[in-house]
Amino acid sequence: MKQEVATDIRTIFNAPNREEADRLLKLMVAKYEKIAPQLSAWMETSIPEGLTIFSFKESHRRRIRTTNLPERVNREIKKRTKVASIFPSAESCQRLVTAILIEISEEWGAGQAYLSI
């Protein structure tokens, strides 16, 4: 059933607009209501939170929905902290990570943005 549920959830998030996603969600909740009531209840309460993706421009949705952005940031942090390898204190590590995040933020603000407006 795992593959079927994953396909159904993917169908909801691949809907062309919020109204269609809400309609598909209602169908899926009804579909699993008898055979998997806990799943149905979870879908009814949790999936609408994820549907806020439809408030963004369509061109931004895929980039926001995926984990590429946080993975990219984490890779950069790992790469830079690996060079230092040993930190004298937790605060020094925090300062380095903060500096990395500020640098990434400045790059995005300077036009090398991950998402264009």
N, C-alpha and C positions, 0 to 999 in steps of 0.2 A: 504494500500500500504506500510505502515511502515514495516511490517514483511517481505514482499517480498524484499524491498530495503535492509534491514538488512541482509537477507540471501544472496542476490547477492554480497554485499560488503564482507561478510564473505567468500564467495566462492573465491573471488579475493585474499584475504589475506591467504587463505589456499592452494593456488596453490603450486605445488612442486618446482617451480623456477620462476625467474623474468620474463622470456620470456612468460611463460604461464599466469602469472599474468597480464602482459601488454596486452596479447591477450584477456583475459577475461574482462579487463577494457574497451577495445575498443568495445567489444560486449555489455557491460552494458551501455556505453555512447550512443551507437546507439539505444539500447532498450528504453531508457528513453528520447531520443531526442524529440520525438513528444508529448508524454503524460506528461512529466515533464521537460521542457527545462532548468529551473534553476537548478534542480537536476543534469541533464546531464552535464551542464557547471561546476557545483561544482565538480562533480566526475572527470571530465577531468583535472581540475586544481589542486585539493587538494589531491586526492588519490595517485598520483605518489610520493608525498612527503613521504607518509607512506610506499611505496614500497621499500624504502632504507633498510628495514628490511632484504631484500634478500641478502644484502652484508655481513651479518653475517653468521657464521656457523649455520647449521640447528639446532644443539643442543642448541644454545643460543636464537634462534628466539622466542620460546614460552615465555621464561622468560623476554625477552626484550619487547615483544608485550603487555604483561599484565601489570597491575598496581600494581602487588604484591610488587615489589621492593620499589617504593615510599610510598606505604601504610605501609610497614614494617618500613621504616625510620620514617614516620610521627607518627606511634604508639609509637616508642621508644622516640621520642621527647616529645610527649604528656605525656607519663608515667613519664619522668624525670622532666618536667616543672610543672606537677601537684604536685609533692612533694614540690617544692619551693613555689608554689601557688601565692605568692606576690613578685614582683620584685621592687626594689627601683627605677629602671630606665629602659628604653628600652635597653640601652647599656648592662646592666647586664643580661637581658634575651638573648640578642644577643650573649654574651660571652658564656653562658651556652649552647645554641643551637650549636654554633660553636664547642665547646668542644665535644659535643655529636657526631657531624658529623665527627670530626677528629678521635674520638674513633672508630666509625663504619668503617671509611676508613682504619684505621690501622688493624682492625680485618680482613677485606677483603684482605688487603695486606699481612697479616701473614698466609694466607692459608685457612682461613675460608671464602673463597670467595663464593659469590652468583653465579658467573659464573666461571667455570674452563677454563683455556686456552687450 
